[in-house]
Amino acid sequence: MTDSSADAAASPPLRPAPLVQEFAGVSFQSRALSMSVRRTIRPFIEAWAVTPSLPWPAPLVDRAAVTVRPVHGTRRHRVRLAECAAEFLYTPDAGEHQAILYLHGGAFVCCGLATHRNLVSRISASTRAPVLAVDYRMLPRHPIRRAVEDGISGLRWLMSHGYPIERIVVAGDSAGGFLTFAVAHEALRLGLGVAGTVALSPLTDLDPLPKMEHPNSYRCALFPRRAVPALLTLVRRAERRGGDGYEPVSSPVDLDLAGMPPALIQTGSEEMVYTDAVTMGERLEAAGVPAQVQVWEKQIHVFQAAAGAVPEGGRAISEIGRFVRSLA
């Protein structure tokens, strides 16, 4: 069942139906961005997908983003967690009633605090909440469970600094969306029920088949088809490094989701991970968890990161703010 963008904007944040809300309209800026990504970033990902096991200089991606600036007035400082770095960031209107734990995207192999600083600061401004962005351990040196452990470490840091667990929202994009649900689920297992989850263009299923069989595998502006099985190969190799007794992290769509907190999921209608987003919403709903899936017409992967130039990105971040504030 679908809803118009106007109705969606006026709807209560946690209504049980409809599961999917459609946001129509594609701006000139959005079309230009999509074309640019197809011609620049996608060919690089295509090359990586051919030989993902080569020593690609993934850390350079975050280093190259040092010029990315947060929104005006943002204050931030570095934090040291048990096994990784993090950054505590807040904008002038941020209060003390809520906090957000943010897990960046990058296919578990690249990006970090610098690449996502502007996006995270915009989310802080929209939600009026401070954000702890976690620079979690990544593939290929570390399996996914280490990233989940770093997310839990981030939650404990926020709790130790005065933010009750029931007022912390876990958020992330792409691979960080996978970690958003994995961390929230692990927190629930530990008796630490968070307030909610927000996932932007999330990867939620490591099984490549549903994505490969969907028409979006030919439409996605960012990811070529061969990138999907290439990532799975990389994940499996890293998991083998876990050693005796290591337990791989299950895909969020395969978890027992009973008791999970309310969720907001945003995706573009032609993304490779569109099916991941919708399936996750369906699984949450089936488990009795309030979930919204917002489908934005022809928007590229994590279009919210382009909010400074693409109006749909700004609207989507406003939706995030509305959802998070509704949980307070």
ROSENU-398847 format. One record per atom (N, C-alpha, C): x, y, z; residue number from 1. Coordinates in steps of 0.02 Angstrom, whole numbers, plus 50000, padded with zeros to 5 digits. Example, Ala and Ser with C-alpha at 12.3 -4.5 7.8 and 13.67 -1.06 7.14 Angstrom:
<rs>
R east north up num
R 50660 49716 50390 1
R 50615 49775 50390 1
R 50660 49835 50390 1
R 50642 49888 50354 2
R 50684 49947 50357 2
R 50645 50002 50394 2
</rs>
This chain:
<rs>
R east north up num
R 50043 49941 50000 1
R 50000 50000 50000 1
R 50044 50061 50000 1
R 50026 50114 49965 2
R 50067 50174 49959 2
R 50030 50235 49982 2
R 50066 50290 49988 3
R 50038 50353 50009 3
R 50070 50408 49970 3
R 50037 50464 49961 4
R 50068 50520 49926 4
R 50117 50555 49972 4
R 50162 50595 49942 5
R 50212 50630 49983 5
R 50179 50680 50029 5
R 50124 50712 50006 6
R 50091 50762 50048 6
R 50059 50728 50108 6
R 50024 50672 50095 7
R 49993 50635 50151 7
R 50046 50609 50198 7
R 50103 50585 50169 8
R 50155 50557 50211 8
R 50183 50608 50259 8
R 50191 50670 50235 9
R 50221 50722 50276 9
R 50176 50739 50335 9
R 50109 50730 50325 10
R 50062 50750 50378 10
R 50042 50691 50423 10
R 50068 50633 50410 11
R 50047 50573 50446 11
R 50082 50566 50513 11
R 50048 50535 50561 12
R 50082 50520 50624 12
R 50142 50476 50612 12
R 50196 50485 50649 13
R 50259 50452 50632 13
R 50260 50376 50640 13
R 50218 50349 50683 14
R 50224 50278 50697 14
R 50160 50240 50681 14
R 50122 50263 50632 15
R 50060 50227 50616 15
R 50077 50158 50588 15
R 50036 50109 50601 16
R 50053 50041 50578 16
R 50047 50031 50503 16
R 50008 50073 50468 17
R 50000 50065 50396 17
R 49988 50134 50365 17
R 50007 50144 50303 18
R 50040 50096 50259 18
R 50114 50087 50276 18
R 50141 50030 50260 19
R 50211 50017 50272 19
R 50255 50061 50229 19
R 50237 50069 50166 20
R 50279 50106 50118 20
R 50247 50173 50102 20
R 50287 50225 50105 21
R 50267 50292 50086 21
R 50309 50313 50026 21
R 50276 50336 49974 22
R 50312 50356 49913 22
R 50318 50431 49909 22
R 50378 50455 49894 23
R 50391 50526 49886 23
R 50409 50539 49813 23
R 50363 50568 49777 24
R 50371 50577 49705 24
R 50407 50642 49690 24
R 50435 50645 49629 25
R 50468 50705 49606 25
R 50544 50698 49603 25
R 50573 50718 49548 26
R 50646 50715 49539 26
R 50670 50783 49514 26
R 50708 50817 49554 27
R 50732 50884 49537 27
R 50787 50881 49485 27
R 50800 50938 49454 28
R 50855 50943 49406 28
R 50921 50926 49441 28
R 50930 50951 49502 29
R 50992 50937 49539 29
R 51002 50863 49551 29
R 50947 50829 49566 30
R 50951 50757 49578 30
R 50971 50720 49514 30
R 50941 50739 49458 31
R 50958 50706 49394 31
R 51031 50718 49376 31
R 51055 50779 49388 32
R 51124 50795 49373 32
R 51172 50754 49417 32
R 51155 50747 49480 33
R 51197 50708 49525 33
R 51200 50636 49503 33
R 51142 50608 49486 34
R 51140 50538 49464 34
R 51184 50527 49402 34
R 51180 50572 49355 35
R 51221 50566 49294 35
R 51295 50571 49310 35
R 51312 50617 49355 36
R 51382 50625 49375 36
R 51409 50563 49409 36
R 51370 50533 49454 37
R 51391 50473 49489 37
R 51401 50415 49441 37
R 51357 50408 49392 38
R 51363 50355 49342 38
R 51429 50361 49304 38
R 51451 50421 49293 39
R 51510 50432 49251 39
R 51575 50434 49290 39
R 51571 50442 49355 40
R 51633 50449 49394 40
R 51643 50394 49445 40
R 51599 50389 49494 41
R 51608 50342 49549 41
R 51593 50270 49528 41
R 51540 50260 49489 42
R 51521 50192 49470 42
R 51577 50155 49433 42
R 51613 50186 49385 43
R 51668 50149 49353 43
R 51722 50127 49401 43
R 51735 50166 49453 44
R 51784 50146 49503 44
R 51760 50085 49542 44
R 51695 50084 49560 45
R 51668 50027 49595 45
R 51669 49965 49550 45
R 51656 49975 49486 46
R 51659 49920 49438 46
R 51728 49889 49437 46
R 51780 49931 49437 47
R 51848 49906 49437 47
R 51863 49868 49502 47
R 51840 49895 49558 48
R 51850 49861 49622 48
R 51816 49793 49622 48
R 51756 49789 49594 49
R 51718 49727 49594 49
R 51751 49671 49555 49
R 51792 49689 49506 50
R 51827 49638 49467 50
R 51881 49604 49509 50
R 51915 49644 49551 51
R 51970 49617 49592 51
R 51966 49645 49663 51
R 51915 49626 49701 52
R 51906 49656 49767 52
R 51960 49636 49817 52
R 51997 49582 49803 53
R 52047 49559 49851 53
R 52114 49595 49844 53
R 52120 49637 49793 54
R 52182 49676 49787 54
R 52188 49726 49844 54
R 52249 49749 49859 55
R 52258 49797 49914 55
R 52236 49867 49895 55
R 52172 49877 49885 56
R 52146 49943 49867 56
R 52158 49992 49925 56
R 52176 50054 49910 57
R 52190 50103 49963 57
R 52127 50134 49992 57
R 52084 50091 50020 58
R 52019 50114 50046 58
R 52025 50169 50099 58
R 52076 50168 50143 59
R 52081 50221 50194 59
R 52089 50291 50164 59
R 52113 50294 50103 60
R 52124 50359 50071 60
R 52058 50396 50058 60
R 52004 50358 50053 61
R 51939 50390 50039 61
R 51922 50439 50095 61
R 51930 50417 50157 62
R 51913 50462 50213 62
R 51964 50518 50219 62
R 52027 50503 50206 63
R 52078 50555 50210 63
R 52067 50608 50157 63
R 52042 50588 50099 64
R 52030 50636 50046 64
R 51971 50682 50061 64
R 51932 50663 50111 65
R 51872 50701 50128 65
R 51884 50751 50185 65
R 51947 50765 50200 66
R 51962 50809 50257 66
R 51934 50880 50246 66
R 51920 50898 50184 67
R 51893 50965 50170 67
R 51817 50968 50179 67
R 51785 50911 50189 68
R 51713 50911 50200 68
R 51698 50944 50267 68
R 51655 50993 50266 69
R 51640 51032 50325 69
R 51570 51019 50351 69
R 51561 51019 50417 70
R 51493 51013 50445 70
R 51455 51078 50435 70
R 51392 51079 50452 71
R 51352 51139 50445 71
R 51379 51192 50494 71
R 51365 51254 50478 72
R 51391 51310 50516 72
R 51370 51305 50590 72
R 51418 51318 50633 73
R 51405 51318 50705 73
R 51413 51251 50739 73
R 51430 51200 50700 74
R 51439 51133 50729 74
R 51500 51131 50774 74
R 51493 51099 50830 75
R 51550 51087 50875 75
R 51563 51012 50879 75
R 51625 50994 50883 76
R 51642 50923 50883 76
R 51708 50911 50919 76
R 51715 50850 50944 77
R 51779 50830 50973 77
R 51789 50755 50966 77
R 51851 50735 50962 78
R 51867 50665 50954 78
R 51855 50626 51019 78
R 51836 50564 51010 79
R 51823 50519 51066 79
R 51861 50455 51053 79
R 51888 50426 51106 80
R 51921 50361 51099 80
R 51879 50308 51132 80
R 51853 50261 51091 81
R 51818 50203 51118 81
R 51867 50147 51130 81
R 51843 50090 51152 82
R 51888 50035 51171 82
R 51933 50013 51114 82
R 51906 50007 51053 83
R 51945 49980 50997 83
R 51946 50025 50936 83
R 51917 50084 50940 84
R 51915 50128 50881 84
R 51904 50200 50903 84
R 51910 50244 50854 85
R 51897 50315 50867 85
R 51824 50330 50854 85
R 51802 50388 50877 86
R 51734 50413 50865 86
R 51737 50488 50868 86
R 51681 50520 50850 87
R 51677 50593 50852 87
R 51609 50612 50880 87
R 51610 50654 50932 88
R 51549 50679 50962 88
R 51535 50748 50931 88
R 51477 50755 50901 89
R 51462 50814 50860 89
R 51393 50840 50878 89
R 51386 50906 50881 90
R 51320 50934 50893 90
R 51315 51004 50865 90
R 51256 51021 50842 91
R 51242 51087 50813 91
R 51211 51131 50866 91
R 51205 51197 50853 92
R 51184 51244 50906 92
R 51117 51228 50939 92
R 51069 51199 50902 93
R 51003 51186 50930 93
R 50998 51118 50966 93
R 51053 51081 50967 94
R 51051 51014 50998 94
R 51039 51019 51073 94
R 50992 50978 51098 95
R 50977 50977 51169 95
R 51009 50917 51203 95
R 50985 50901 51261 96
R 51013 50846 51300 96
R 50962 50790 51312 96
R 50904 50794 51278 97
R 50852 50744 51291 97
R 50862 50680 51251 97
R 50896 50684 51194 98
R 50907 50626 51152 98
R 50979 50627 51127 98
R 51001 50571 51101 99
R 51067 50566 51068 99
R 51061 50515 51013 99
R 51106 50521 50964 100
R 51106 50475 50908 100
R 51175 50442 50902 100
R 51175 50378 50892 101
R 51236 50341 50876 101
R 51235 50331 50800 101
R 51288 50355 50765 102
R 51288 50351 50692 102
R 51343 50305 50668 102
R 51324 50262 50619 103
R 51370 50213 50590 103
R 51373 50226 50514 103
R 51430 50249 50491 104
R 51436 50270 50421 104
R 51434 50212 50373 104
R 51418 50227 50310 105
R 51419 50177 50257 105
R 51487 50174 50223 105
R 51490 50133 50170 106
R 51553 50123 50134 106
R 51568 50051 50121 106
R 51515 50009 50117 107
R 51523 49938 50101 107
R 51567 49900 50150 107
R 51571 49925 50212 108
R 51613 49895 50265 108
R 51688 49902 50251 108
R 51707 49937 50197 109
R 51778 49939 50178 109
R 51807 50010 50175 109
R 51766 50061 50172 110
R 51793 50129 50164 110
R 51747 50181 50196 110
R 51766 50243 50188 111
R 51732 50302 50217 111
R 51744 50304 50293 111
R 51718 50355 50325 112
R 51732 50364 50396 112
R 51703 50428 50423 112
R 51736 50456 50472 113
R 51711 50516 50505 113
R 51711 50576 50458 113
R 51763 50583 50418 114
R 51768 50641 50374 114
R 51717 50640 50318 114
R 51710 50583 50285 115
R 51664 50580 50228 115
R 51592 50595 50249 115
R 51574 50578 50311 116
R 51505 50584 50333 116
R 51492 50642 50380 116
R 51542 50684 50390 117
R 51535 50738 50439 117
R 51479 50787 50422 117
R 51474 50805 50358 118
R 51421 50852 50339 118
R 51352 50821 50348 118
R 51344 50759 50326 119
R 51280 50724 50334 119
R 51262 50717 50408 119
R 51309 50697 50448 120
R 51296 50687 50520 120
R 51277 50753 50552 120
R 51310 50807 50533 121
R 51293 50872 50563 121
R 51223 50894 50542 121
R 51203 50879 50481 122
R 51135 50896 50459 122
R 51083 50856 50497 122
R 51099 50794 50511 123
R 51053 50753 50551 123
R 51049 50780 50622 123
R 51105 50802 50650 124
R 51105 50832 50716 124
R 51060 50895 50717 124
R 51067 50936 50665 125
R 51027 50997 50662 125
R 50953 50982 50656 125
R 50935 50932 50615 126
R 50865 50916 50604 126
R 50833 50882 50664 126
R 50870 50839 50698 127
R 50843 50803 50756 127
R 50850 50842 50820 127
R 50893 50894 50818 128
R 50909 50934 50878 128
R 50939 50889 50932 128
R 50982 50844 50910 129
R 51014 50797 50956 129
R 51088 50791 50939 129
R 51131 50781 50989 130
R 51201 50768 50975 130
R 51210 50699 50945 130
R 51264 50690 50908 131
R 51277 50627 50874 131
R 51347 50602 50891 131
R 51352 50539 50907 132
R 51417 50506 50913 132
R 51427 50464 50851 132
R 51473 50485 50807 133
R 51488 50448 50746 133
R 51547 50401 50761 133
R 51538 50338 50745 134
R 51587 50286 50763 134
R 51629 50267 50703 134
R 51695 50271 50710 135
R 51742 50251 50658 135
R 51759 50177 50668 135
R 51710 50135 50658 136
R 51715 50064 50675 136
R 51767 50026 50633 136
R 51789 49969 50657 137
R 51837 49927 50622 137
R 51804 49897 50560 137
R 51843 49892 50506 138
R 51813 49873 50441 138
R 51849 49815 50408 138
R 51814 49789 50355 139
R 51844 49740 50311 139
R 51902 49773 50274 139
R 51950 49734 50250 140
R 51956 49662 50256 140
R 51993 49638 50319 140
R 52020 49685 50359 141
R 52059 49666 50417 141
R 52015 49638 50473 141
R 51953 49662 50478 142
R 51910 49643 50533 142
R 51843 49620 50506 142
R 51815 49565 50533 143
R 51748 49543 50514 143
R 51695 49590 50541 143
R 51635 49582 50516 144
R 51581 49629 50532 144
R 51565 49631 50607 144
R 51573 49575 50642 145
R 51557 49575 50713 145
R 51598 49626 50752 145
R 51659 49640 50730 146
R 51700 49690 50765 146
R 51667 49760 50759 146
R 51636 49773 50702 147
R 51601 49837 50694 147
R 51540 49840 50740 147
R 51506 49784 50748 148
R 51449 49782 50794 148
R 51473 49795 50866 148
R 51528 49764 50884 149
R 51556 49775 50951 149
R 51574 49848 50962 149
R 51600 49881 50910 150
R 51617 49952 50915 150
R 51554 49994 50923 150
R 51500 49974 50890 151
R 51436 50009 50898 151
R 51411 50004 50969 151
R 51416 49945 50998 152
R 51395 49936 51069 152
R 51439 49979 51114 152
R 51503 49982 51098 153
R 51549 50024 51137 153
R 51528 50097 51134 153
R 51505 50118 51075 154
R 51480 50186 51068 154
R 51418 50198 51109 154
R 51372 50150 51111 155
R 51312 50157 51153 155
R 51331 50164 51226 155
R 51379 50125 51248 156
R 51400 50128 51318 156
R 51433 50195 51334 156
R 51469 50222 51286 157
R 51500 50289 51295 157
R 51446 50341 51305 157
R 51394 50340 51263 158
R 51340 50388 51270 158
R 51305 50380 51337 158
R 51294 50318 51358 159
R 51262 50306 51422 159
R 51304 50333 51480 159
R 51370 50324 51474 160
R 51414 50347 51528 160
R 51419 50423 51530 160
R 51396 50455 51477 161
R 51397 50528 51475 161
R 51327 50558 51482 161
R 51283 50521 51513 162
R 51220 50549 51534 162
R 51160 50539 51489 162
R 51166 50499 51437 163
R 51110 50487 51391 163
R 51080 50418 51405 163
R 51020 50414 51432 164
R 50988 50349 51447 164
R 50979 50310 51382 164
R 50986 50244 51386 165
R 50982 50202 51326 165
R 50915 50210 51291 165
R 50861 50221 51330 166
R 50795 50227 51300 166
R 50785 50293 51263 166
R 50836 50337 51264 167
R 50833 50399 51226 167
R 50887 50403 51173 167
R 50917 50347 51158 168
R 50969 50345 51106 168
R 50941 50311 51044 168
R 50950 50343 50987 169
R 50929 50316 50922 169
R 50991 50294 50885 169
R 50988 50235 50855 170
R 51044 50211 50814 170
R 51028 50224 50742 170
R 51075 50253 50705 171
R 51064 50272 50635 171
R 51125 50255 50594 171
R 51114 50247 50529 172
R 51170 50233 50484 172
R 51147 50229 50412 172
R 51194 50230 50367 173
R 51179 50227 50295 173
R 51215 50169 50263 173
R 51183 50139 50213 174
R 51213 50085 50172 174
R 51236 50028 50217 174
R 51302 50011 50216 175
R 51327 49960 50262 175
R 51315 49980 50334 175
R 51316 50045 50347 176
R 51299 50070 50414 176
R 51227 50057 50432 176
R 51183 50050 50382 177
R 51115 50031 50395 177
R 51110 49959 50419 177
R 51151 49916 50388 178
R 51157 49846 50412 178
R 51178 49847 50485 178
R 51229 49886 50501 179
R 51254 49890 50569 179
R 51204 49922 50617 179
R 51163 49968 50591 180
R 51112 49998 50633 180
R 51066 49945 50663 180
R 51041 49901 50621 181
R 50997 49848 50646 181
R 51034 49796 50686 181
R 51096 49780 50665 182
R 51136 49730 50701 182
R 51153 49755 50771 182
R 51172 49819 50777 183
R 51189 49847 50842 183
R 51127 49852 50886 183
R 51071 49876 50858 184
R 51010 49881 50897 184
R 50987 49812 50922 184
R 50996 49761 50880 185
R 50977 49694 50899 185
R 51022 49667 50954 185
R 51088 49678 50947 186
R 51135 49656 50998 186
R 51123 49694 51064 186
R 51107 49758 51059 187
R 51092 49796 51119 187
R 51031 49767 51154 187
R 50980 49749 51116 188
R 50920 49718 51144 188
R 50937 49653 51180 188
R 50981 49613 51149 189
R 51002 49550 51180 189
R 51037 49563 51246 189
R 51072 49619 51251 190
R 51109 49636 51312 190
R 51065 49673 51363 190
R 51001 49681 51347 191
R 50956 49716 51392 191
R 50960 49791 51386 191
R 50985 49815 51329 192
R 50993 49887 51317 192
R 50949 49908 51259 192
R 50884 49916 51272 193
R 50838 49933 51219 193
R 50842 50006 51199 193
R 50863 50019 51137 194
R 50869 50087 51113 194
R 50801 50114 51093 194
R 50798 50180 51081 195
R 50734 50213 51067 195
R 50708 50199 50997 195
R 50753 50194 50949 196
R 50731 50185 50880 196
R 50790 50174 50834 196
R 50775 50161 50771 197
R 50827 50153 50720 197
R 50809 50193 50658 197
R 50860 50220 50625 198
R 50852 50256 50562 198
R 50904 50228 50513 198
R 50880 50204 50457 199
R 50925 50173 50408 199
R 50916 50205 50339 199
R 50970 50232 50312 200
R 50969 50265 50248 200
R 50998 50218 50195 200
R 50959 50202 50144 201
R 50982 50156 50091 201
R 51017 50096 50121 201
R 50986 50060 50167 202
R 51022 50008 50203 202
R 51032 49944 50164 202
R 51090 49915 50173 203
R 51102 49845 50155 203
R 51077 49805 50214 203
R 51031 49758 50202 204
R 51004 49718 50257 204
R 51008 49644 50244 204
R 51031 49624 50184 205
R 51033 49553 50166 205
R 51098 49540 50128 205
R 51141 49498 50157 206
R 51204 49481 50124 206
R 51195 49430 50068 206
R 51137 49399 50064 207
R 51122 49355 50008 207
R 51115 49398 49945 207
R 51157 49388 49894 208
R 51153 49431 49835 208
R 51094 49416 49789 208
R 51063 49358 49795 209
R 51013 49337 49747 209
R 50953 49384 49742 209
R 50921 49405 49798 210
R 50863 49450 49791 210
R 50881 49514 49754 210
R 50939 49541 49766 211
R 50959 49602 49732 211
R 50974 49589 49658 211
R 51007 49535 49644 212
R 51026 49519 49575 212
R 50964 49504 49532 212
R 50912 49477 49562 213
R 50852 49460 49525 213
R 50804 49519 49517 213
R 50817 49573 49552 214
R 50773 49632 49548 214
R 50793 49676 49489 214
R 50746 49707 49454 215
R 50762 49751 49398 215
R 50810 49808 49416 215
R 50811 49828 49480 216
R 50856 49882 49500 216
R 50929 49865 49494 216
R 50945 49800 49487 217
R 51015 49781 49478 217
R 51043 49809 49412 217
R 50998 49828 49367 218
R 51018 49860 49304 218
R 51007 49935 49304 218
R 50971 49960 49353 219
R 50952 50030 49354 219
R 50995 50073 49400 219
R 51023 50041 49452 220
R 51058 50079 49504 220
R 51113 50123 49474 220
R 51113 50187 49493 221
R 51162 50234 49466 221
R 51231 50224 49495 221
R 51236 50193 49554 222
R 51300 50188 49588 222
R 51331 50119 49582 222
R 51294 50067 49598 223
R 51323 50000 49603 223
R 51312 49958 49541 223
R 51365 49932 49511 224
R 51357 49883 49457 224
R 51337 49815 49486 224
R 51309 49772 49446 225
R 51285 49707 49470 225
R 51341 49666 49502 225
R 51400 49667 49473 226
R 51453 49624 49498 226
R 51479 49645 49566 226
R 51462 49706 49588 227
R 51485 49728 49654 227
R 51451 49689 49710 227
R 51391 49663 49697 228
R 51354 49628 49750 228
R 51388 49562 49770 228
R 51401 49516 49724 229
R 51436 49455 49744 229
R 51508 49469 49766 229
R 51539 49522 49740 230
R 51608 49538 49760 230
R 51610 49556 49834 230
R 51561 49594 49857 231
R 51560 49612 49928 231
R 51549 49550 49971 231
R 51505 49506 49950 232
R 51493 49445 49989 232
R 51557 49404 49995 232
R 51595 49400 49942 233
R 51659 49363 49943 233
R 51706 49394 49995 233
R 51709 49460 49996 234
R 51752 49494 50044 234
R 51730 49482 50115 234
R 51664 49484 50126 235
R 51637 49472 50193 235
R 51655 49402 50217 235
R 51647 49353 50174 236
R 51661 49283 50193 236
R 51734 49273 50210 236
R 51778 49304 50172 237
R 51849 49298 50186 237
R 51866 49328 50254 237
R 51836 49385 50269 238
R 51849 49417 50334 238
R 51821 49376 50391 238
R 51763 49345 50380 239
R 51732 49305 50432 239
R 51777 49246 50451 239
R 51812 49218 50402 240
R 51856 49161 50416 240
R 51914 49181 50460 240
R 51928 49245 50466 241
R 51982 49268 50509 241
R 51960 49274 50582 241
R 51896 49262 50594 242
R 51871 49268 50662 242
R 51900 49218 50710 242
R 51923 49161 50684 243
R 51953 49111 50727 243
R 51902 49063 50758 243
R 51927 49017 50799 244
R 51885 48968 50831 244
R 51834 49001 50877 244
R 51773 48978 50873 245
R 51720 49006 50915 245
R 51690 49070 50890 245
R 51716 49096 50835 246
R 51689 49159 50808 246
R 51620 49146 50778 246
R 51573 49190 50793 247
R 51505 49183 50767 247
R 51491 49240 50718 247
R 51483 49224 50654 248
R 51468 49277 50604 248
R 51404 49314 50621 248
R 51400 49376 50598 249
R 51341 49417 50608 249
R 51289 49398 50555 249
R 51228 49385 50577 250
R 51174 49369 50530 250
R 51149 49432 50495 250
R 51123 49424 50435 251
R 51091 49480 50401 251
R 51031 49503 50441 251
R 51020 49568 50446 252
R 50963 49593 50486 252
R 50896 49562 50466 252
R 50885 49548 50401 253
R 50821 49519 50380 253
R 50811 49449 50408 253
R 50865 49417 50430 254
R 50860 49348 50456 254
R 50857 49345 50532 254
R 50859 49401 50565 255
R 50859 49402 50638 255
R 50788 49393 50666 255
R 50784 49372 50728 256
R 50721 49374 50765 256
R 50711 49446 50786 256
R 50665 49480 50754 257
R 50657 49553 50763 257
R 50606 49572 50816 257
R 50578 49524 50850 258
R 50529 49539 50903 258
R 50562 49583 50956 258
R 50528 49636 50975 259
R 50554 49680 51027 259
R 50599 49735 51001 259
R 50613 49736 50936 260
R 50655 49790 50909 260
R 50618 49857 50913 260
R 50655 49912 50915 261
R 50623 49978 50921 261
R 50594 50002 50854 261
R 50553 50054 50856 262
R 50525 50082 50794 262
R 50580 50101 50745 262
R 50564 50094 50680 263
R 50615 50106 50628 263
R 50589 50152 50574 263
R 50635 50194 50549 264
R 50624 50233 50489 264
R 50676 50211 50438 264
R 50653 50190 50379 265
R 50698 50167 50326 265
R 50685 50210 50265 265
R 50738 50237 50235 266
R 50732 50277 50174 266
R 50773 50246 50119 266
R 50745 50246 50058 267
R 50781 50218 50001 267
R 50758 50252 49937 267
R 50800 50250 49886 268
R 50781 50273 49820 268
R 50745 50218 49783 268
R 50700 50235 49738 269
R 50659 50186 49704 269
R 50698 50142 49656 269
R 50757 50164 49633 270
R 50795 50126 49585 270
R 50862 50103 49612 270
R 50869 50103 49677 271
R 50932 50081 49708 271
R 50941 50006 49706 271
R 51003 49985 49708 272
R 51019 49914 49713 272
R 50990 49885 49778 272
R 50992 49924 49832 273
R 50970 49899 49897 273
R 50896 49915 49911 273
R 50859 49935 49860 274
R 50788 49948 49869 274
R 50753 49887 49899 274
R 50767 49829 49871 275
R 50734 49768 49896 275
R 50754 49752 49968 275
R 50816 49769 49987 276
R 50838 49760 50057 276
R 50796 49803 50103 276
R 50785 49866 50083 277
R 50748 49912 50125 277
R 50675 49890 50135 277
R 50643 49872 50080 278
R 50573 49852 50084 278
R 50565 49787 50122 278
R 50609 49739 50109 279
R 50606 49675 50144 279
R 50616 49684 50219 279
R 50663 49728 50238 280
R 50674 49740 50309 280
R 50612 49770 50341 280
R 50579 49816 50307 281
R 50518 49845 50333 281
R 50464 49792 50342 281
R 50458 49746 50294 282
R 50409 49693 50299 282
R 50424 49646 50357 282
R 50488 49630 50366 283
R 50507 49584 50421 283
R 50493 49618 50489 283
R 50508 49681 50494 284
R 50494 49717 50556 284
R 50419 49719 50571 284
R 50381 49735 50520 285
R 50308 49738 50528 285
R 50280 49670 50549 285
R 50306 49616 50518 286
R 50284 49549 50535 286
R 50300 49531 50607 286
R 50353 49562 50634 287
R 50373 49549 50703 287
R 50337 49596 50752 287
R 50291 49637 50727 288
R 50254 49682 50770 288
R 50290 49747 50786 288
R 50341 49764 50746 289
R 50381 49824 50758 289
R 50356 49881 50713 289
R 50340 49939 50741 290
R 50320 49996 50698 290
R 50376 50015 50651 290
R 50362 50017 50586 291
R 50414 50032 50537 291
R 50385 50073 50480 291
R 50422 50123 50459 292
R 50406 50162 50400 292
R 50460 50150 50348 292
R 50440 50137 50287 293
R 50487 50134 50231 293
R 50469 50190 50183 293
R 50513 50238 50176 294
R 50502 50294 50131 294
R 50541 50281 50066 294
R 50505 50279 50011 295
R 50535 50268 49945 295
R 50535 50333 49906 295
R 50594 50358 49891 296
R 50603 50422 49857 296
R 50618 50410 49783 296
R 50578 50439 49741 297
R 50580 50425 49670 297
R 50649 50439 49639 297
R 50679 50387 49611 298
R 50741 50390 49571 298
R 50798 50426 49606 298
R 50799 50424 49672 299
R 50855 50455 49708 299
R 50913 50405 49713 299
R 50974 50430 49711 300
R 51032 50386 49712 300
R 51046 50362 49783 300
R 51091 50316 49788 301
R 51111 50286 49851 301
R 51133 50339 49901 301
R 51102 50340 49959 302
R 51117 50389 50013 302
R 51115 50460 49985 302
R 51061 50477 49952 303
R 51052 50545 49924 303
R 51049 50598 49978 303
R 51036 50577 50040 304
R 51034 50625 50095 304
R 51101 50660 50105 304
R 51155 50626 50085 305
R 51222 50656 50093 305
R 51231 50716 50048 305
R 51188 50723 49997 306
R 51193 50780 49951 306
R 51141 50834 49967 306
R 51119 50835 50029 307
R 51065 50881 50049 307
R 51082 50954 50035 307
R 51146 50971 50034 308
R 51165 51040 50021 308
R 51151 51062 49950 308
R 51144 51013 49904 309
R 51133 51029 49834 309
R 51069 51000 49806 309
R 51046 50946 49835 310
R 50987 50910 49809 310
R 50928 50921 49858 310
R 50874 50953 49835 311
R 50819 50968 49881 311
R 50787 50907 49913 311
R 50784 50851 49876 312
R 50756 50790 49904 312
R 50796 50766 49965 312
R 50861 50777 49963 313
R 50903 50758 50020 313
R 50884 50798 50082 313
R 50872 50863 50073 314
R 50851 50904 50130 314
R 50784 50884 50157 314
R 50738 50867 50113 315
R 50672 50844 50135 315
R 50677 50779 50174 315
R 50720 50734 50149 316
R 50728 50669 50183 316
R 50757 50678 50253 316
R 50805 50723 50260 317
R 50834 50736 50326 317
R 50782 50768 50372 317
R 50738 50809 50345 318
R 50684 50837 50385 318
R 50639 50781 50411 318
R 50627 50730 50369 319
R 50587 50672 50391 319
R 50622 50635 50448 319
R 50688 50631 50443 320
R 50725 50598 50497 320
R 50717 50637 50562 320
R 50722 50702 50557 321
R 50712 50744 50617 321
R 50643 50734 50648 321
R 50592 50733 50605 322
R 50524 50723 50630 322
R 50518 50657 50666 322
R 50546 50605 50635 323
R 50540 50537 50665 323
R 50577 50534 50732 323
R 50638 50557 50734 324
R 50678 50552 50796 324
R 50645 50593 50852 324
R 50623 50652 50837 325
R 50591 50694 50889 325
R 50527 50662 50915 325
R 50493 50623 50872 326
R 50431 50590 50893 326
R 50444 50536 50945 326
R 50506 50514 50950 327
R 50523 50460 50997 327
R 50540 50487 51067 327
R 50547 50552 51072 328
R 50568 50582 51137 328
R 50513 50574 51189 328
</rs>
